[in-house]
Amino acid sequence: HYFGEIENGEMILSEIGEYTQQCIEKIQQHNPYAEIPLYVIMPNHLHLIVYIVETVHASSPQTQNENDISETVHAPSLQSNRWKHDAVDEEMQFISKQKHRLSVAIGNMKSAVTHYANQTQNYFAWQPRFYDRIIRDQPEMNRIATYIENNVANWVGDEFYTPRK
């Protein structure tokens, strides 16, 4: 339970948990295309809703390279007989670019927490990957938000629940 413990229905953050919370709350400062409207830190895992903004303007001082400055999806040429196929390909390419941005934002946060843990000589390790899911509509967003908001209260029934050691 690197991030803390749940006591009397409340998440009590450890030192690593508090630093993780600070990093989550600063994700948008370091990755201006990523917004975190909702998250929860659990004893041994995190849940975050990450909204990836479609376009980051060149005026943003936080952009890292020209690929992060602006991305636009162009309409497929109507001269092509494969315009429907091209539109699907472009949509998937766009989603792929956004997924890369998600990986960068989460990777940066995980790296900062690991660096902090090493500096403070706290044993800590992330799982090697993270699980992501594209939220496709408002009912799904509502269901996931409710799950996140109730995660601490439902800790004993959580799939990642482990008793306190």
MARMI-363301 format. One record per atom (N, C-alpha, C): chain; residue number from 1; residue in three letters; atom name; y, x, z. Coordinates in Angstrom, 1 decimal. Example, Ala and Ser with C-alpha at 12.3 -4.5 7.8 and 13.67 -1.06 7.14 Angstrom:
BEGIN
- cadena  num  residuo  atomo  yy  xx  zz
- A  1  ALA  N  -5.7  13.2  7.8;
- A  1  ALA  CA  -4.5  12.3  7.8;
- A  1  ALA  C  -3.3  13.2  7.8;
- A  2  SER  N  -2.2  12.8  7.1;
- A  2  SER  CA  -1.1  13.7  7.1;
- A  2  SER  C  0.0  12.9  7.9;
END
This chain:
BEGIN
- cadena  num  residuo  atomo  yy  xx  zz
- A  1  HIS  N  -1.2  0.8  0.0;
- A  1  HIS  CA  0.0  0.0  0.0;
- A  1  HIS  C  1.2  0.9  0.0;
- A  2  TYR  N  1.5  1.5  -1.2;
- A  2  TYR  CA  2.6  2.4  -1.3;
- A  2  TYR  C  4.0  1.7  -1.0;
- A  3  PHE  N  4.1  0.5  -1.5;
- A  3  PHE  CA  5.4  -0.1  -1.5;
- A  3  PHE  C  5.8  -0.9  -0.2;
- A  4  GLY  N  4.8  -1.0  0.7;
- A  4  GLY  CA  5.1  -1.7  2.0;
- A  4  GLY  C  4.0  -2.6  2.4;
- A  5  GLU  N  4.3  -3.5  3.3;
- A  5  GLU  CA  3.3  -4.5  3.8;
- A  5  GLU  C  4.0  -5.9  3.9;
- A  6  ILE  N  3.1  -6.9  3.8;
- A  6  ILE  CA  3.6  -8.3  4.0;
- A  6  ILE  C  3.3  -8.6  5.5;
- A  7  GLU  N  4.3  -9.0  6.2;
- A  7  GLU  CA  4.2  -9.4  7.6;
- A  7  GLU  C  4.9  -10.7  7.8;
- A  8  ASN  N  4.1  -11.7  8.3;
- A  8  ASN  CA  4.7  -13.0  8.6;
- A  8  ASN  C  5.3  -13.6  7.3;
- A  9  GLY  N  4.7  -13.4  6.2;
- A  9  GLY  CA  5.2  -14.0  5.0;
- A  9  GLY  C  6.4  -13.3  4.3;
- A  10  GLU  N  6.7  -12.1  4.8;
- A  10  GLU  CA  7.8  -11.4  4.3;
- A  10  GLU  C  7.4  -10.0  3.9;
- A  11  MET  N  7.9  -9.5  2.8;
- A  11  MET  CA  7.6  -8.2  2.3;
- A  11  MET  C  8.5  -7.2  3.0;
- A  12  ILE  N  7.9  -6.3  3.7;
- A  12  ILE  CA  8.6  -5.2  4.4;
- A  12  ILE  C  8.4  -3.9  3.6;
- A  13  LEU  N  9.5  -3.5  3.0;
- A  13  LEU  CA  9.4  -2.3  2.1;
- A  13  LEU  C  9.2  -1.0  2.8;
- A  14  SER  N  8.4  -0.2  2.3;
- A  14  SER  CA  8.3  1.2  2.8;
- A  14  SER  C  9.4  2.0  2.2;
- A  15  GLU  N  9.5  3.3  2.5;
- A  15  GLU  CA  10.5  4.2  1.9;
- A  15  GLU  C  10.4  4.2  0.4;
- A  16  ILE  N  9.2  4.3  -0.1;
- A  16  ILE  CA  8.9  4.3  -1.6;
- A  16  ILE  C  9.3  2.9  -2.1;
- A  17  GLY  N  8.9  1.9  -1.4;
- A  17  GLY  CA  9.3  0.5  -1.8;
- A  17  GLY  C  10.8  0.3  -1.9;
- A  18  GLU  N  11.5  0.8  -0.9;
- A  18  GLU  CA  13.0  0.7  -1.0;
- A  18  GLU  C  13.6  1.4  -2.2;
- A  19  TYR  N  13.0  2.6  -2.4;
- A  19  TYR  CA  13.5  3.4  -3.6;
- A  19  TYR  C  13.2  2.7  -4.9;
- A  20  THR  N  12.0  2.2  -4.9;
- A  20  THR  CA  11.5  1.4  -6.1;
- A  20  THR  C  12.5  0.2  -6.4;
- A  21  GLN  N  12.8  -0.5  -5.3;
- A  21  GLN  CA  13.8  -1.6  -5.5;
- A  21  GLN  C  15.1  -1.1  -6.0;
- A  22  GLN  N  15.6  0.0  -5.5;
- A  22  GLN  CA  16.9  0.6  -6.1;
- A  22  GLN  C  16.7  0.9  -7.6;
- A  23  CYS  N  15.6  1.5  -7.9;
- A  23  CYS  CA  15.4  1.9  -9.3;
- A  23  CYS  C  15.3  0.6  -10.2;
- A  24  ILE  N  14.6  -0.4  -9.8;
- A  24  ILE  CA  14.6  -1.7  -10.5;
- A  24  ILE  C  16.0  -2.2  -10.7;
- A  25  GLU  N  16.7  -2.2  -9.7;
- A  25  GLU  CA  18.1  -2.8  -9.8;
- A  25  GLU  C  19.0  -2.0  -10.6;
- A  26  LYS  N  18.7  -0.7  -10.9;
- A  26  LYS  CA  19.5  0.1  -11.8;
- A  26  LYS  C  18.9  0.3  -13.2;
- A  27  ILE  N  17.9  -0.4  -13.5;
- A  27  ILE  CA  17.3  -0.2  -14.8;
- A  27  ILE  C  18.3  -0.5  -15.9;
- A  28  GLN  N  19.1  -1.5  -15.8;
- A  28  GLN  CA  20.1  -1.8  -16.9;
- A  28  GLN  C  21.2  -0.8  -17.0;
- A  29  GLN  N  21.5  -0.1  -15.9;
- A  29  GLN  CA  22.5  1.0  -16.0;
- A  29  GLN  C  22.0  2.1  -16.9;
- A  30  HIS  N  20.7  2.4  -16.8;
- A  30  HIS  CA  20.1  3.5  -17.6;
- A  30  HIS  C  19.6  3.1  -18.9;
- A  31  ASN  N  19.3  1.8  -19.0;
- A  31  ASN  CA  18.7  1.2  -20.3;
- A  31  ASN  C  19.5  -0.1  -20.5;
- A  32  PRO  N  20.6  0.0  -21.2;
- A  32  PRO  CA  21.5  -1.2  -21.2;
- A  32  PRO  C  20.9  -2.3  -22.0;
- A  33  TYR  N  19.8  -2.1  -22.7;
- A  33  TYR  CA  19.2  -3.2  -23.5;
- A  33  TYR  C  18.2  -4.0  -22.6;
- A  34  ALA  N  17.9  -3.5  -21.4;
- A  34  ALA  CA  16.9  -4.2  -20.5;
- A  34  ALA  C  17.6  -4.8  -19.3;
- A  35  GLU  N  17.3  -6.1  -19.2;
- A  35  GLU  CA  17.8  -6.9  -18.1;
- A  35  GLU  C  16.6  -7.3  -17.2;
- A  36  ILE  N  16.8  -7.3  -15.9;
- A  36  ILE  CA  15.7  -7.7  -15.0;
- A  36  ILE  C  16.2  -9.0  -14.2;
- A  37  PRO  N  16.0  -10.2  -14.7;
- A  37  PRO  CA  16.5  -11.4  -14.1;
- A  37  PRO  C  15.6  -11.7  -12.8;
- A  38  LEU  N  14.4  -11.3  -12.7;
- A  38  LEU  CA  13.5  -11.6  -11.6;
- A  38  LEU  C  12.5  -10.6  -11.4;
- A  39  TYR  N  12.2  -10.2  -10.2;
- A  39  TYR  CA  11.1  -9.3  -9.9;
- A  39  TYR  C  10.7  -9.5  -8.4;
- A  40  VAL  N  9.5  -9.0  -8.2;
- A  40  VAL  CA  9.0  -8.9  -6.8;
- A  40  VAL  C  8.2  -7.6  -6.6;
- A  41  ILE  N  8.4  -7.0  -5.5;
- A  41  ILE  CA  7.7  -5.8  -5.1;
- A  41  ILE  C  6.6  -6.3  -4.1;
- A  42  MET  N  5.4  -6.0  -4.4;
- A  42  MET  CA  4.2  -6.3  -3.5;
- A  42  MET  C  3.7  -5.0  -2.9;
- A  43  PRO  N  2.8  -5.1  -1.9;
- A  43  PRO  CA  2.4  -3.9  -1.3;
- A  43  PRO  C  1.8  -2.8  -2.2;
- A  44  ASN  N  1.1  -3.3  -3.3;
- A  44  ASN  CA  0.4  -2.3  -4.2;
- A  44  ASN  C  0.7  -2.5  -5.7;
- A  45  HIS  N  1.7  -3.4  -6.0;
- A  45  HIS  CA  2.0  -3.6  -7.4;
- A  45  HIS  C  3.4  -4.3  -7.5;
- A  46  LEU  N  3.9  -4.4  -8.7;
- A  46  LEU  CA  5.2  -5.0  -9.0;
- A  46  LEU  C  5.0  -6.1  -10.0;
- A  47  HIS  N  5.9  -7.1  -10.0;
- A  47  HIS  CA  6.0  -8.0  -11.1;
- A  47  HIS  C  7.5  -8.0  -11.5;
- A  48  LEU  N  7.7  -7.9  -12.8;
- A  48  LEU  CA  9.1  -7.9  -13.3;
- A  48  LEU  C  9.2  -8.8  -14.5;
- A  49  ILE  N  10.2  -9.6  -14.7;
- A  49  ILE  CA  10.5  -10.2  -16.0;
- A  49  ILE  C  11.6  -9.3  -16.5;
- A  50  VAL  N  11.3  -8.7  -17.7;
- A  50  VAL  CA  12.3  -7.8  -18.4;
- A  50  VAL  C  12.7  -8.5  -19.7;
- A  51  TYR  N  14.0  -8.7  -19.8;
- A  51  TYR  CA  14.6  -9.3  -21.0;
- A  51  TYR  C  15.1  -8.1  -21.8;
- A  52  ILE  N  14.6  -8.0  -23.0;
- A  52  ILE  CA  15.1  -6.9  -23.9;
- A  52  ILE  C  16.2  -7.5  -24.8;
- A  53  VAL  N  17.4  -7.0  -24.7;
- A  53  VAL  CA  18.5  -7.5  -25.5;
- A  53  VAL  C  18.2  -7.0  -26.9;
- A  54  GLU  N  18.4  -7.8  -27.9;
- A  54  GLU  CA  18.1  -7.5  -29.3;
- A  54  GLU  C  19.0  -6.4  -29.9;
- A  55  THR  N  20.2  -6.3  -29.5;
- A  55  THR  CA  21.1  -5.3  -30.1;
- A  55  THR  C  21.9  -4.6  -29.0;
- A  56  VAL  N  21.9  -3.3  -29.1;
- A  56  VAL  CA  22.8  -2.5  -28.2;
- A  56  VAL  C  23.9  -2.0  -29.1;
- A  57  HIS  N  25.1  -2.2  -28.7;
- A  57  HIS  CA  26.2  -1.7  -29.5;
- A  57  HIS  C  26.5  -0.3  -29.3;
- A  58  ALA  N  27.0  0.4  -30.4;
- A  58  ALA  CA  27.3  1.8  -30.3;
- A  58  ALA  C  28.3  2.2  -29.3;
- A  59  SER  N  29.1  1.2  -28.8;
- A  59  SER  CA  30.1  1.5  -27.8;
- A  59  SER  C  29.5  1.7  -26.4;
- A  60  SER  N  28.2  1.4  -26.3;
- A  60  SER  CA  27.6  1.6  -25.0;
- A  60  SER  C  27.4  3.1  -24.7;
- A  61  PRO  N  27.9  3.6  -23.6;
- A  61  PRO  CA  27.7  5.1  -23.3;
- A  61  PRO  C  26.3  5.5  -23.0;
- A  62  GLN  N  25.4  4.5  -22.7;
- A  62  GLN  CA  24.1  4.8  -22.2;
- A  62  GLN  C  23.1  5.0  -23.3;
- A  63  THR  N  23.4  4.8  -24.6;
- A  63  THR  CA  22.5  4.9  -25.7;
- A  63  THR  C  22.0  6.3  -25.8;
- A  64  GLN  N  20.7  6.5  -26.0;
- A  64  GLN  CA  20.1  7.8  -26.0;
- A  64  GLN  C  20.1  8.5  -27.4;
- A  65  ASN  N  19.9  7.7  -28.4;
- A  65  ASN  CA  19.8  8.2  -29.8;
- A  65  ASN  C  20.2  7.1  -30.8;
- A  66  GLU  N  20.3  7.4  -32.0;
- A  66  GLU  CA  20.8  6.4  -33.0;
- A  66  GLU  C  19.8  5.3  -33.1;
- A  67  ASN  N  18.5  5.5  -32.9;
- A  67  ASN  CA  17.5  4.4  -33.0;
- A  67  ASN  C  17.7  3.3  -31.9;
- A  68  ASP  N  18.4  3.7  -30.8;
- A  68  ASP  CA  18.7  2.8  -29.7;
- A  68  ASP  C  20.0  2.1  -29.9;
- A  69  ILE  N  20.8  2.5  -30.8;
- A  69  ILE  CA  22.2  2.0  -30.9;
- A  69  ILE  C  22.2  0.5  -31.5;
- A  70  SER  N  21.5  0.3  -32.6;
- A  70  SER  CA  21.6  -1.0  -33.2;
- A  70  SER  C  20.3  -1.2  -34.0;
- A  71  GLU  N  19.7  -2.4  -33.9;
- A  71  GLU  CA  18.6  -2.7  -34.7;
- A  71  GLU  C  18.8  -4.1  -35.2;
- A  72  THR  N  18.6  -4.3  -36.5;
- A  72  THR  CA  18.8  -5.6  -37.1;
- A  72  THR  C  17.6  -5.9  -38.0;
- A  73  VAL  N  17.2  -7.1  -37.9;
- A  73  VAL  CA  16.1  -7.6  -38.7;
- A  73  VAL  C  16.7  -8.2  -40.0;
- A  74  HIS  N  16.3  -7.7  -41.1;
- A  74  HIS  CA  16.9  -8.2  -42.4;
- A  74  HIS  C  16.0  -9.3  -42.9;
- A  75  ALA  N  16.6  -10.3  -43.6;
- A  75  ALA  CA  15.8  -11.4  -44.2;
- A  75  ALA  C  15.0  -10.8  -45.4;
- A  76  PRO  N  13.8  -11.2  -45.6;
- A  76  PRO  CA  13.0  -10.7  -46.7;
- A  76  PRO  C  13.6  -11.1  -48.0;
- A  77  SER  N  13.4  -10.3  -49.0;
- A  77  SER  CA  13.9  -10.6  -50.3;
- A  77  SER  C  13.2  -11.8  -50.9;
- A  78  LEU  N  14.0  -12.7  -51.4;
- A  78  LEU  CA  13.4  -13.9  -52.0;
- A  78  LEU  C  12.8  -13.6  -53.4;
- A  79  GLN  N  13.1  -12.4  -53.9;
- A  79  GLN  CA  12.5  -12.0  -55.2;
- A  79  GLN  C  11.1  -11.7  -55.1;
- A  80  SER  N  10.6  -11.4  -53.9;
- A  80  SER  CA  9.2  -11.0  -53.7;
- A  80  SER  C  8.3  -12.3  -53.6;
- A  81  ASN  N  7.2  -12.2  -54.2;
- A  81  ASN  CA  6.2  -13.3  -54.1;
- A  81  ASN  C  5.6  -13.3  -52.7;
- A  82  ARG  N  5.7  -12.3  -52.0;
- A  82  ARG  CA  5.1  -12.2  -50.7;
- A  82  ARG  C  6.1  -12.4  -49.6;
- A  83  TRP  N  7.2  -13.2  -49.8;
- A  83  TRP  CA  8.2  -13.3  -48.8;
- A  83  TRP  C  7.8  -13.7  -47.4;
- A  84  LYS  N  6.8  -14.6  -47.4;
- A  84  LYS  CA  6.3  -15.1  -46.1;
- A  84  LYS  C  5.6  -13.9  -45.4;
- A  85  HIS  N  4.8  -13.2  -46.1;
- A  85  HIS  CA  4.1  -12.1  -45.5;
- A  85  HIS  C  5.1  -11.0  -45.0;
- A  86  ASP  N  6.1  -10.8  -45.8;
- A  86  ASP  CA  7.1  -9.8  -45.5;
- A  86  ASP  C  7.9  -10.2  -44.2;
- A  87  ALA  N  8.1  -11.5  -44.1;
- A  87  ALA  CA  8.8  -12.0  -42.9;
- A  87  ALA  C  8.0  -11.8  -41.7;
- A  88  VAL  N  6.7  -12.0  -41.7;
- A  88  VAL  CA  5.8  -11.8  -40.6;
- A  88  VAL  C  5.8  -10.3  -40.3;
- A  89  ASP  N  5.7  -9.4  -41.3;
- A  89  ASP  CA  5.7  -8.0  -41.1;
- A  89  ASP  C  7.0  -7.6  -40.4;
- A  90  GLU  N  8.1  -8.1  -40.8;
- A  90  GLU  CA  9.4  -7.7  -40.2;
- A  90  GLU  C  9.5  -8.2  -38.8;
- A  91  GLU  N  9.0  -9.4  -38.5;
- A  91  GLU  CA  9.0  -9.9  -37.1;
- A  91  GLU  C  8.2  -9.0  -36.2;
- A  92  MET  N  7.0  -8.6  -36.7;
- A  92  MET  CA  6.1  -7.8  -35.9;
- A  92  MET  C  6.7  -6.4  -35.7;
- A  93  GLN  N  7.4  -5.9  -36.7;
- A  93  GLN  CA  8.1  -4.6  -36.6;
- A  93  GLN  C  9.2  -4.7  -35.5;
- A  94  PHE  N  9.9  -5.8  -35.6;
- A  94  PHE  CA  11.0  -6.0  -34.6;
- A  94  PHE  C  10.4  -6.1  -33.2;
- A  95  ILE  N  9.3  -6.8  -33.0;
- A  95  ILE  CA  8.7  -6.9  -31.7;
- A  95  ILE  C  8.2  -5.6  -31.2;
- A  96  SER  N  7.6  -4.8  -32.2;
- A  96  SER  CA  7.1  -3.5  -31.8;
- A  96  SER  C  8.3  -2.6  -31.3;
- A  97  LYS  N  9.5  -2.7  -32.0;
- A  97  LYS  CA  10.6  -1.9  -31.5;
- A  97  LYS  C  11.0  -2.3  -30.1;
- A  98  GLN  N  11.0  -3.6  -29.8;
- A  98  GLN  CA  11.4  -4.1  -28.5;
- A  98  GLN  C  10.3  -3.6  -27.5;
- A  99  LYS  N  9.1  -3.6  -27.8;
- A  99  LYS  CA  8.0  -3.1  -26.9;
- A  99  LYS  C  8.2  -1.7  -26.6;
- A  100  HIS  N  8.7  -0.9  -27.6;
- A  100  HIS  CA  9.0  0.5  -27.3;
- A  100  HIS  C  10.1  0.6  -26.3;
- A  101  ARG  N  11.1  -0.2  -26.4;
- A  101  ARG  CA  12.2  -0.2  -25.4;
- A  101  ARG  C  11.7  -0.5  -24.1;
- A  102  LEU  N  10.8  -1.5  -24.0;
- A  102  LEU  CA  10.2  -1.9  -22.7;
- A  102  LEU  C  9.5  -0.7  -22.1;
- A  103  SER  N  8.7  0.0  -22.9;
- A  103  SER  CA  8.0  1.2  -22.4;
- A  103  SER  C  8.9  2.2  -21.9;
- A  104  VAL  N  10.0  2.5  -22.6;
- A  104  VAL  CA  11.0  3.5  -22.2;
- A  104  VAL  C  11.6  3.1  -20.8;
- A  105  ALA  N  12.0  1.8  -20.7;
- A  105  ALA  CA  12.7  1.4  -19.5;
- A  105  ALA  C  11.7  1.5  -18.3;
- A  106  ILE  N  10.5  1.0  -18.4;
- A  106  ILE  CA  9.5  1.0  -17.3;
- A  106  ILE  C  9.1  2.5  -17.1;
- A  107  GLY  N  8.9  3.3  -18.1;
- A  107  GLY  CA  8.5  4.7  -17.9;
- A  107  GLY  C  9.6  5.5  -17.2;
- A  108  ASN  N  10.9  5.2  -17.5;
- A  108  ASN  CA  12.0  5.8  -16.7;
- A  108  ASN  C  11.9  5.5  -15.3;
- A  109  MET  N  11.7  4.2  -15.0;
- A  109  MET  CA  11.7  3.8  -13.6;
- A  109  MET  C  10.5  4.4  -12.9;
- A  110  LYS  N  9.3  4.4  -13.5;
- A  110  LYS  CA  8.2  5.0  -12.9;
- A  110  LYS  C  8.3  6.5  -12.6;
- A  111  SER  N  9.0  7.1  -13.6;
- A  111  SER  CA  9.2  8.6  -13.5;
- A  111  SER  C  10.2  8.9  -12.3;
- A  112  ALA  N  11.2  8.1  -12.2;
- A  112  ALA  CA  12.2  8.3  -11.1;
- A  112  ALA  C  11.5  8.1  -9.7;
- A  113  VAL  N  10.7  7.1  -9.6;
- A  113  VAL  CA  10.0  6.8  -8.3;
- A  113  VAL  C  9.0  7.9  -8.0;
- A  114  THR  N  8.3  8.4  -9.0;
- A  114  THR  CA  7.3  9.5  -8.8;
- A  114  THR  C  8.1  10.8  -8.4;
- A  115  HIS  N  9.2  11.1  -9.0;
- A  115  HIS  CA  10.0  12.2  -8.7;
- A  115  HIS  C  10.5  12.1  -7.2;
- A  116  TYR  N  11.0  11.0  -6.8;
- A  116  TYR  CA  11.4  10.8  -5.5;
- A  116  TYR  C  10.3  11.0  -4.5;
- A  117  ALA  N  9.1  10.4  -4.8;
- A  117  ALA  CA  8.0  10.6  -3.9;
- A  117  ALA  C  7.6  12.1  -3.8;
- A  118  ASN  N  7.6  12.8  -4.9;
- A  118  ASN  CA  7.3  14.2  -4.8;
- A  118  ASN  C  8.3  15.0  -4.0;
- A  119  GLN  N  9.6  14.7  -4.2;
- A  119  GLN  CA  10.7  15.4  -3.4;
- A  119  GLN  C  10.6  15.1  -1.9;
- A  120  THR  N  10.2  13.9  -1.6;
- A  120  THR  CA  10.1  13.5  -0.1;
- A  120  THR  C  8.7  13.7  0.4;
- A  121  GLN  N  7.9  14.3  -0.3;
- A  121  GLN  CA  6.5  14.6  0.1;
- A  121  GLN  C  5.7  13.4  0.5;
- A  122  ASN  N  5.9  12.3  -0.2;
- A  122  ASN  CA  5.2  11.1  0.1;
- A  122  ASN  C  4.1  11.0  -1.0;
- A  123  TYR  N  2.8  10.9  -0.6;
- A  123  TYR  CA  1.8  10.8  -1.6;
- A  123  TYR  C  2.0  9.4  -2.3;
- A  124  PHE  N  1.9  9.5  -3.6;
- A  124  PHE  CA  2.1  8.3  -4.4;
- A  124  PHE  C  1.5  8.5  -5.8;
- A  125  ALA  N  1.0  7.4  -6.4;
- A  125  ALA  CA  0.5  7.5  -7.7;
- A  125  ALA  C  0.6  6.1  -8.4;
- A  126  TRP  N  1.0  6.1  -9.6;
- A  126  TRP  CA  1.0  4.8  -10.4;
- A  126  TRP  C  -0.3  4.7  -11.1;
- A  127  GLN  N  -0.6  3.4  -11.4;
- A  127  GLN  CA  -1.7  3.3  -12.3;
- A  127  GLN  C  -1.2  3.8  -13.7;
- A  128  PRO  N  -2.1  4.3  -14.5;
- A  128  PRO  CA  -1.6  5.0  -15.7;
- A  128  PRO  C  -0.9  4.1  -16.7;
- A  129  ARG  N  -1.1  2.8  -16.7;
- A  129  ARG  CA  -0.4  2.0  -17.7;
- A  129  ARG  C  0.2  0.8  -17.0;
- A  130  PHE  N  0.9  0.0  -17.7;
- A  130  PHE  CA  1.4  -1.3  -17.1;
- A  130  PHE  C  0.9  -2.4  -18.1;
- A  131  TYR  N  0.9  -3.6  -17.5;
- A  131  TYR  CA  0.5  -4.7  -18.3;
- A  131  TYR  C  1.7  -5.5  -18.7;
- A  132  ASP  N  1.8  -5.8  -20.0;
- A  132  ASP  CA  3.0  -6.5  -20.4;
- A  132  ASP  C  2.5  -7.8  -21.2;
- A  133  ARG  N  3.4  -8.8  -21.2;
- A  133  ARG  CA  3.1  -10.0  -21.8;
- A  133  ARG  C  4.4  -10.6  -22.4;
- A  134  ILE  N  4.4  -11.0  -23.6;
- A  134  ILE  CA  5.6  -11.6  -24.2;
- A  134  ILE  C  5.7  -13.0  -23.8;
- A  135  ILE  N  6.8  -13.4  -23.2;
- A  135  ILE  CA  7.0  -14.8  -22.7;
- A  135  ILE  C  7.6  -15.5  -24.0;
- A  136  ARG  N  6.8  -16.5  -24.4;
- A  136  ARG  CA  7.1  -17.1  -25.7;
- A  136  ARG  C  8.0  -18.4  -25.7;
- A  137  ASP  N  8.0  -19.1  -24.5;
- A  137  ASP  CA  8.8  -20.3  -24.4;
- A  137  ASP  C  9.2  -20.6  -23.0;
- A  138  GLN  N  10.0  -21.6  -22.8;
- A  138  GLN  CA  10.6  -22.0  -21.5;
- A  138  GLN  C  9.5  -22.4  -20.5;
- A  139  PRO  N  8.5  -23.2  -20.9;
- A  139  PRO  CA  7.5  -23.6  -19.9;
- A  139  PRO  C  6.7  -22.4  -19.4;
- A  140  GLU  N  6.4  -21.4  -20.3;
- A  140  GLU  CA  5.8  -20.2  -19.8;
- A  140  GLU  C  6.7  -19.4  -18.9;
- A  141  MET  N  8.0  -19.3  -19.2;
- A  141  MET  CA  8.9  -18.6  -18.4;
- A  141  MET  C  9.0  -19.3  -17.0;
- A  142  ASN  N  9.0  -20.6  -17.0;
- A  142  ASN  CA  9.0  -21.3  -15.7;
- A  142  ASN  C  7.8  -21.0  -14.9;
- A  143  ARG  N  6.6  -21.0  -15.5;
- A  143  ARG  CA  5.3  -20.8  -14.8;
- A  143  ARG  C  5.3  -19.4  -14.2;
- A  144  ILE  N  5.7  -18.4  -15.0;
- A  144  ILE  CA  5.7  -17.0  -14.6;
- A  144  ILE  C  6.7  -16.8  -13.5;
- A  145  ALA  N  7.9  -17.4  -13.6;
- A  145  ALA  CA  9.0  -17.2  -12.6;
- A  145  ALA  C  8.5  -17.8  -11.3;
- A  146  THR  N  7.8  -19.0  -11.3;
- A  146  THR  CA  7.3  -19.6  -10.1;
- A  146  THR  C  6.2  -18.7  -9.5;
- A  147  TYR  N  5.4  -18.1  -10.3;
- A  147  TYR  CA  4.4  -17.2  -9.8;
- A  147  TYR  C  5.0  -16.0  -9.0;
- A  148  ILE  N  6.0  -15.4  -9.7;
- A  148  ILE  CA  6.7  -14.3  -9.1;
- A  148  ILE  C  7.4  -14.7  -7.8;
- A  149  GLU  N  8.1  -15.8  -7.8;
- A  149  GLU  CA  8.8  -16.2  -6.6;
- A  149  GLU  C  7.9  -16.5  -5.4;
- A  150  ASN  N  6.6  -16.9  -5.7;
- A  150  ASN  CA  5.7  -17.3  -4.7;
- A  150  ASN  C  4.7  -16.2  -4.4;
- A  151  ASN  N  4.8  -15.1  -5.0;
- A  151  ASN  CA  3.8  -14.0  -4.9;
- A  151  ASN  C  3.6  -13.5  -3.5;
- A  152  VAL  N  4.7  -13.3  -2.8;
- A  152  VAL  CA  4.5  -12.8  -1.4;
- A  152  VAL  C  3.8  -13.9  -0.5;
- A  153  ALA  N  4.2  -15.1  -0.7;
- A  153  ALA  CA  3.5  -16.2  0.1;
- A  153  ALA  C  2.1  -16.4  -0.2;
- A  154  ASN  N  1.7  -16.0  -1.4;
- A  154  ASN  CA  0.3  -16.2  -1.9;
- A  154  ASN  C  -0.5  -14.9  -1.9;
- A  155  TRP  N  0.0  -13.9  -1.1;
- A  155  TRP  CA  -0.6  -12.5  -1.1;
- A  155  TRP  C  -2.1  -12.5  -0.9;
- A  156  VAL  N  -2.6  -13.2  0.1;
- A  156  VAL  CA  -4.0  -13.2  0.4;
- A  156  VAL  C  -4.9  -13.7  -0.8;
- A  157  GLY  N  -4.3  -14.6  -1.6;
- A  157  GLY  CA  -5.1  -15.1  -2.8;
- A  157  GLY  C  -4.8  -14.3  -4.0;
- A  158  ASP  N  -4.0  -13.3  -4.0;
- A  158  ASP  CA  -3.6  -12.5  -5.1;
- A  158  ASP  C  -4.8  -11.6  -5.6;
- A  159  GLU  N  -4.9  -11.5  -6.9;
- A  159  GLU  CA  -6.0  -10.7  -7.5;
- A  159  GLU  C  -5.9  -9.2  -7.1;
- A  160  PHE  N  -4.7  -8.7  -6.7;
- A  160  PHE  CA  -4.6  -7.3  -6.2;
- A  160  PHE  C  -4.6  -7.2  -4.7;
- A  161  TYR  N  -4.9  -8.3  -4.0;
- A  161  TYR  CA  -4.9  -8.3  -2.5;
- A  161  TYR  C  -5.9  -7.3  -2.0;
- A  162  THR  N  -5.5  -6.5  -1.1;
- A  162  THR  CA  -6.4  -5.6  -0.3;
- A  162  THR  C  -5.9  -5.7  1.1;
- A  163  PRO  N  -6.8  -5.8  2.0;
- A  163  PRO  CA  -6.4  -5.9  3.4;
- A  163  PRO  C  -5.7  -4.6  3.9;
- A  164  ARG  N  -4.8  -4.8  4.8;
- A  164  ARG  CA  -4.1  -3.6  5.4;
- A  164  ARG  C  -5.1  -2.7  6.0;
- A  165  LYS  N  -4.9  -1.4  5.8;
- A  165  LYS  CA  -5.8  -0.3  6.3;
- A  165  LYS  C  -5.3  0.2  7.6;
END
